[in-house]
Amino acid sequence: MKEVRSPKKPLIYYGLIVMAVLLLFNMLITPMIAQHQVKEVDYGTLYVSRFAVLRKAYAAWRSQCAGLHGCAYYYPDDYYTFTLANEDWLEDYALYMALKVANKMKNWVEWDAPYRRRDKAVLAAFAAANEEEIGFWKFVQYKFSVQWQAVKTYANKKGVQILGDIPIYVSPDSSDLWTRPELFQTDGQVHLTHVAGCPPDAFAADGQLWGNPLYDWPRHEAEHFAWWKRRMKHATSIYDVVRIDHFRGFESYYSIPAGNTTAAGGHWEKGPDQAFIDAMHETLGQGGIIAEDLGYLTPEVKTMLAASGYPGMKIMQFAFDRREPGNYLPYTYTKNSVVYTGTHDNATLPQWCQESDGAVTDCARDYLHLSRQDDLARNLLRRGLASKADLFIAQMQDYLGLGGDARMNEPGTLKPENWRWRVTREQLTPTLAHTLRTLAKEAGRLPDYETQERTVYE
């Protein structure tokens, strides 16, 4: 979880919510929910156990709806409203998941050809024979939507906005690719021809091979970016603000031949650039988007970002290495930007202060006019909060003063602790609340900021 403050409204960044809220719908009973260690997420147990719980909930829900109004099953009105509002993706997604179950969760490229190539007659026959299974996957999406909108409505009533995240690319094992392969770089036989990644650099001699499908941008443009418009309209319906990952990929993207074992040998291709931005403005207006603009930025990428009007990201941990020229020093932050102490891929702030090269932390102390006795991590928090950027984001670990044991993720590794840290109820103390409020007040970032003097360092 990350805590965010802006001069307008508090913003909260959510990663996921727990399906145990089904308890509120009288579909489950407490003994069915196993008690697990709350200090970290146990993904293995969740993967094994959650679908068994959800299927029990689905069976209970179906039994409640059986025989109503003379129908075999008559579901609540809001279920039909949900399915109608999301018919452009829900039917295909539910069919796709039912097929994955029938194929023992294999990647869809390993399915029999009639299913892989979406033979209409074969799919119709499968759907007719698997109505209950398809209904289960619709139910899961429906219940999540109801619960999530309840969370969002509650937050918005409290003056809190929710910041979400969307990757630029989809998974190769996804209903997106299976449903519309013509929108991606495929060979006509639903095999990928090129995939996404990053070129070799000083940190990775072979580059990064992500393996995601690349878009067929001329096809998207010919369809007036309709697929992307639907995707972004949905994202902005469940979040108040959306961060788009790898934003530079809309200007140009790194293309790697499918089948390569490394990212070496790839090349840069031109993306849709301003045409995509214009399409998003047409659909969404000019607000509500944050551009993840980290990494290798050409003048063309900077021009596209400036034309979009979307705020980019400033990472404080990147600011103090004199060997790496950049625009991350706090004095360079513009109002239309989002400042992070570090992202989920970086060390926690206390860990960064403890483990970074001495020349880097010395540079930070010199910049902030600190002695070696001063708390560098806390002063970096204050400096970011007091910047003139519209938004400031710090990981909860930074506010809690936690070190490397609480790091969220270390890119390029398969460490078992990656993505498992979570805050506990015991850590959310009145003292922490007072600290958060005090720091926000000092920087003029409370919701009633209009009545306060705000300290801004130019």
C-alpha positions in Angstrom: 0.0 0.0 0.0 1.2 3.5 -0.7 -0.1 6.7 1.0 -0.5 9.7 -1.2 -1.4 13.3 -0.6 -2.2 16.1 -3.0 -3.2 19.8 -2.4 -6.7 18.9 -3.6 -7.8 15.5 -2.2 -6.0 12.7 -0.5 -5.3 9.9 -2.9 -4.8 6.2 -2.0 -3.0 3.7 -4.2 -4.6 0.3 -4.0 -3.1 -3.0 -5.3 -5.9 -5.5 -4.5 -8.8 -6.2 -2.2 -9.8 -9.4 -0.5 -12.6 -11.5 -1.7 -13.5 -12.5 1.9 -16.0 -9.6 1.8 -18.3 -12.3 0.4 -18.9 -13.0 4.1 -21.1 -9.9 4.0 -23.3 -11.5 1.5 -24.1 -14.5 3.8 -22.5 -16.9 1.3 -19.7 -18.1 3.5 -19.2 -18.8 7.1 -16.1 -17.9 9.1 -14.6 -21.4 9.5 -14.3 -21.6 5.7 -11.7 -18.8 5.8 -8.3 -20.1 6.9 -6.3 -17.9 9.3 -3.0 -17.1 7.7 0.1 -15.1 8.7 -0.9 -11.4 8.1 2.6 -10.0 7.9 3.1 -11.2 4.4 0.9 -12.3 1.5 0.9 -16.1 1.0 0.2 -16.4 -2.7 0.6 -20.2 -2.8 -2.1 -20.7 -0.2 -4.3 -18.1 -1.9 -3.9 -19.8 -5.3 -4.8 -23.2 -3.9 -7.6 -22.1 -1.6 -9.4 -19.1 -2.9 -11.1 -20.7 -5.9 -12.6 -23.4 -3.7 -14.0 -20.7 -1.5 -15.3 -18.7 -4.4 -17.0 -21.8 -6.0 -18.8 -22.5 -2.7 -20.0 -18.8 -2.7 -21.1 -19.2 -6.3 -23.1 -22.4 -5.5 -24.8 -20.7 -2.6 -25.6 -17.7 -4.8 -27.0 -19.9 -7.5 -29.2 -21.8 -5.1 -30.6 -18.5 -3.7 -31.5 -17.5 -7.3 -33.0 -20.9 -8.4 -36.7 -21.0 -9.3 -37.4 -17.3 -8.8 -40.1 -15.8 -10.9 -40.7 -19.1 -12.7 -37.2 -19.2 -14.1 -34.6 -21.8 -13.7 -32.3 -19.1 -12.3 -33.3 -15.4 -11.9 -30.3 -13.3 -10.8 -30.4 -9.9 -9.1 -31.1 -6.9 -11.4 -27.6 -5.4 -10.7 -26.1 -8.7 -12.1 -27.9 -8.2 -15.4 -26.9 -4.5 -15.4 -23.2 -5.4 -14.8 -23.2 -8.1 -17.6 -24.8 -5.7 -20.1 -22.5 -2.8 -19.2 -19.4 -5.1 -19.7 -20.6 -7.3 -22.6 -17.7 -6.2 -24.8 -15.2 -8.2 -22.7 -17.1 -10.3 -20.1 -18.5 -13.0 -22.4 -15.1 -13.7 -24.0 -13.3 -13.6 -20.7 -15.6 -16.0 -19.0 -15.5 -18.4 -22.0 -11.7 -18.1 -22.1 -11.4 -19.0 -18.4 -13.8 -21.9 -18.7 -11.7 -23.2 -21.6 -8.5 -22.8 -19.5 -10.1 -24.9 -16.7 -11.1 -27.5 -19.3 -7.5 -27.5 -20.5 -6.0 -27.8 -17.0 -5.0 -24.1 -17.1 -2.7 -24.5 -20.0 -1.7 -21.5 -22.1 -4.3 -21.0 -24.8 -1.6 -21.5 -27.5 -1.5 -25.1 -26.4 -5.2 -25.7 -26.9 -6.6 -27.8 -29.8 -6.7 -25.8 -33.0 -10.5 -25.2 -33.1 -10.4 -23.6 -29.7 -7.2 -21.7 -30.3 -8.5 -20.3 -33.6 -11.9 -19.6 -32.2 -14.0 -21.8 -34.4 -17.5 -20.4 -33.9 -19.4 -23.7 -34.0 -17.0 -25.4 -31.6 -17.1 -22.5 -29.2 -20.9 -22.4 -29.3 -21.1 -26.1 -28.5 -18.6 -25.7 -25.6 -20.5 -22.7 -24.2 -23.8 -24.6 -24.3 -22.2 -27.6 -22.4 -20.4 -25.4 -19.9 -23.0 -22.8 -18.9 -22.4 -23.2 -15.2 -18.7 -22.9 -15.4 -18.9 -19.8 -17.6 -21.4 -18.4 -15.1 -18.9 -18.9 -12.3 -16.3 -16.6 -14.0 -19.0 -13.9 -14.6 -20.0 -14.2 -11.0 -16.5 -13.6 -9.7 -16.1 -10.5 -11.9 -19.6 -9.3 -10.8 -19.0 -9.7 -7.1 -15.6 -8.0 -7.4 -17.1 -5.1 -9.2 -19.9 -4.7 -6.6 -17.4 -4.9 -3.7 -14.8 -2.6 -5.4 -17.4 0.1 -6.2 -18.5 0.0 -2.6 -14.9 0.6 -1.5 -14.5 3.4 -4.0 -17.8 5.0 -3.1 -16.9 5.0 0.6 -13.5 6.4 -0.1 -14.8 9.1 -2.4 -17.4 10.2 0.2 -14.5 10.6 2.6 -12.8 12.9 0.2 -10.3 10.2 -0.8 -9.5 9.4 -4.5 -8.1 6.1 -5.7 -5.0 5.9 -7.9 -4.8 2.7 -10.0 -2.2 1.3 -12.4 -2.5 -0.2 -15.9 0.3 -1.9 -17.8 0.9 -0.9 -21.4 1.0 -4.5 -22.6 -1.2 -7.5 -22.0 -0.1 -11.0 -21.1 0.5 -13.5 -23.8 -1.8 -15.9 -21.9 -4.8 -13.6 -21.9 -8.3 -13.4 -23.3 -7.2 -10.0 -24.9 -4.8 -11.8 -27.3 -7.0 -14.8 -27.7 -10.1 -12.7 -28.6 -8.5 -10.2 -30.9 -5.2 -11.5 -32.2 -5.4 -9.2 -35.2 -4.7 -6.3 -32.9 -1.3 -7.7 -32.1 1.8 -8.6 -34.1 0.8 -12.2 -35.1 1.4 -14.3 -38.2 -2.3 -15.0 -39.1 -2.1 -18.4 -37.3 -2.2 -16.6 -33.8 1.5 -17.1 -33.3 3.4 -14.0 -32.1 6.0 -12.6 -34.5 7.6 -10.0 -32.1 7.5 -9.4 -28.4 8.2 -6.6 -26.0 11.3 -5.9 -23.9 14.1 -3.4 -23.2 17.4 -3.2 -25.1 20.8 -4.1 -23.5 22.3 -1.4 -21.3 24.9 -0.9 -18.6 22.7 -2.7 -16.0 21.6 -5.7 -18.2 24.0 -6.9 -20.9 21.3 -9.0 -22.6 18.5 -6.4 -22.0 15.1 -7.4 -20.7 13.0 -10.0 -22.5 9.4 -9.3 -21.3 7.7 -11.5 -23.8 4.4 -9.5 -24.0 2.6 -9.3 -27.3 3.3 -6.1 -29.2 0.4 -4.1 -30.7 -0.3 -3.9 -34.4 -0.5 -0.1 -34.2 -1.7 0.5 -37.8 -4.6 -1.8 -37.1 -5.5 0.1 -33.9 -5.3 3.4 -35.6 -7.5 2.1 -38.5 -10.1 1.3 -35.8 -9.6 4.7 -34.2 -8.0 3.1 -31.2 -11.4 1.7 -30.2 -9.9 -1.2 -28.1 -7.7 1.2 -26.2 -10.6 3.6 -25.7 -12.7 0.9 -24.1 -9.7 -0.2 -22.0 -9.0 3.2 -20.6 -12.7 4.1 -20.1 -13.0 0.9 -18.0 -9.9 1.8 -16.0 -11.1 5.3 -15.3 -14.4 3.9 -14.2 -12.8 1.9 -11.4 -10.1 4.4 -10.4 -10.2 8.1 -10.1 -6.7 8.5 -11.5 -4.8 5.9 -13.7 -1.0 5.6 -14.0 -0.1 4.1 -17.4 3.1 2.0 -17.2 5.9 2.3 -19.8 4.3 5.4 -21.3 7.2 6.0 -23.6 6.1 2.9 -25.6 3.4 4.9 -27.3 6.1 7.0 -29.0 8.4 4.2 -29.9 8.9 0.6 -28.6 11.6 -2.0 -28.5 10.7 -5.0 -30.7 12.3 -8.5 -30.2 11.7 -11.4 -32.7 9.5 -14.0 -31.0 11.6 -17.0 -30.0 14.7 -15.1 -29.1 16.1 -16.1 -25.7 17.4 -12.6 -24.9 16.5 -9.0 -25.8 19.7 -8.6 -27.8 19.0 -8.4 -31.5 15.8 -6.3 -31.1 15.2 -2.9 -32.6 13.2 0.2 -32.1 9.9 0.7 -33.9 7.8 3.8 -34.2 4.6 3.9 -32.1 1.3 5.8 -32.6 2.7 8.9 -30.9 0.4 11.9 -30.9 -2.4 10.1 -32.7 -2.9 7.9 -29.6 -2.8 10.9 -27.3 -5.4 12.7 -29.4 -7.6 9.6 -29.2 -7.3 9.5 -25.4 -8.1 13.2 -25.1 -11.2 12.6 -27.3 -12.4 9.9 -25.0 -11.2 10.9 -21.5 -10.5 14.6 -21.7 -7.0 15.7 -20.6 -7.0 14.7 -16.9 -7.0 11.6 -14.8 -3.8 10.1 -16.2 -0.3 9.8 -14.9 2.5 8.8 -17.3 5.2 6.5 -16.1 8.0 8.2 -18.0 11.0 6.5 -16.4 13.9 5.0 -18.4 15.4 6.0 -21.7 13.6 9.1 -22.9 14.4 10.6 -26.3 13.5 14.2 -27.2 10.5 12.7 -29.2 9.2 11.0 -26.0 9.5 14.2 -24.1 7.6 16.1 -26.8 4.8 13.5 -26.7 4.5 13.7 -22.9 4.5 17.5 -23.0 1.8 17.5 -25.6 -0.3 15.1 -23.6 -0.5 17.3 -20.6 -0.2 14.3 -18.4 2.1 14.5 -15.3 5.3 12.5 -15.4 7.1 10.9 -12.5 10.0 12.1 -10.4 11.9 9.6 -8.3 13.9 11.1 -5.4 16.2 8.1 -5.1 17.4 8.8 -8.6 18.4 12.4 -7.8 21.7 12.2 -6.0 24.1 10.1 -8.1 26.4 12.6 -9.7 27.5 10.0 -12.3 23.9 9.9 -13.7 22.8 13.3 -15.1 19.0 13.7 -14.9 16.2 15.9 -13.9 15.3 14.3 -10.6 16.8 16.9 -8.2 13.9 18.4 -6.3 14.4 21.9 -7.6 13.5 20.6 -11.1 10.1 19.3 -10.1 7.3 21.1 -11.9 3.8 21.5 -10.6 2.4 19.1 -13.2 4.4 16.1 -11.9 4.2 13.2 -9.4 7.0 12.8 -6.9 7.9 9.4 -5.5 10.5 8.7 -2.8 10.9 5.4 -4.7 8.6 3.0 -6.5 7.7 -0.5 -5.6 10.8 -1.6 -7.5 13.1 0.5 -5.4 14.5 0.0 -1.9 12.6 1.4 1.0 13.8 4.9 1.8 15.6 3.8 5.1 17.2 0.9 3.2 18.3 3.3 0.4 19.9 5.6 3.0 21.7 2.7 4.7 22.9 0.8 1.7 23.6 3.3 -1.1 27.1 4.3 -2.0 28.5 6.9 0.4 29.0 9.4 -2.4 25.3 9.2 -3.2 24.0 9.8 0.4 26.7 12.5 0.9 25.3 14.3 -2.1 21.8 14.0 -0.6 22.9 15.3 2.7 24.8 18.2 1.1 21.7 19.1 -1.0 19.5 19.1 2.1 22.1 20.8 4.3 22.1 17.9 6.8 24.8 16.6 9.1 25.5 12.9 9.6 23.4 13.0 12.8 20.3 14.1 11.0 17.7 11.6 9.8 18.2 11.5 6.1 15.2 9.4 5.3 12.7 11.6 7.2 14.2 14.7 5.7 13.8 13.3 2.2 10.2 12.6 3.0 9.7 16.2 4.1 11.5 17.6 1.1 9.3 15.6 -1.3 6.2 16.6 0.5 7.2 20.3 0.4 8.0 20.3 -3.4 5.7 22.1 -5.7 4.6 18.9 -7.5 0.8 18.4 -7.4 1.2 14.9 -6.0 3.7 13.2 -3.6 3.8 9.5 -3.1 5.7 7.5 -0.5 5.5 3.8 0.3 4.0 3.1 3.7 7.3 1.4 4.5 9.0 4.8 4.3 6.6 6.3 6.8 7.1 3.3 9.1 10.9 3.6 8.9 11.3 0.0 7.7 14.4 -1.4 6.0 15.2 -4.0 3.4 13.1 -6.7 5.0 10.0 -4.7 4.0 11.1 -4.0 0.4 8.2 -4.7 -2.0 10.1 -6.0 -5.0 13.6 -6.4 -6.4 13.4 -6.4 -10.2 15.1 -9.2 -12.1 15.0 -11.6 -9.2 12.7 -14.4 -8.1 13.2 -13.8 -4.4 10.4 -15.5 -2.4 9.8 -12.2 -0.5 9.0 -10.2 -3.6 5.5 -8.7 -3.5 4.7 -10.3 -0.1 5.1 -7.4 2.3 1.9 -6.0 3.9 1.1 -3.6 6.6 -0.4 -5.0 9.8 -3.2 -3.6 11.9 -0.8 -3.2 14.8 1.4 -0.9 12.7 -1.5 1.5 11.9 -1.2 3.4 15.2 -2.5 6.7 16.4 1.1 7.8 16.5 1.5 7.0 12.8 -1.7 8.9 12.0 -0.4 11.9 13.9 2.9 11.7 12.0 1.2 11.6 8.6 -1.1 14.5 9.5 1.8 16.6 10.9 4.0 16.0 7.8 1.1 16.8 5.5 0.2 19.9 7.4 3.7 21.2 7.4 3.7 20.9 3.6 0.2 22.3 3.1 -1.1 19.1 1.8 -4.2 18.6 4.0 -7.6 18.7 2.2 -8.3 22.1 3.7 -5.1 23.5 2.3 -6.8 26.6 1.0 -6.7 28.1 4.5 -3.1 27.2 5.2 0.2 28.7 4.3 2.2 26.1 2.3 6.0 25.8 2.5 7.3 25.2 -1.0 11.0 25.0 -1.8 11.7 26.3 -5.3 
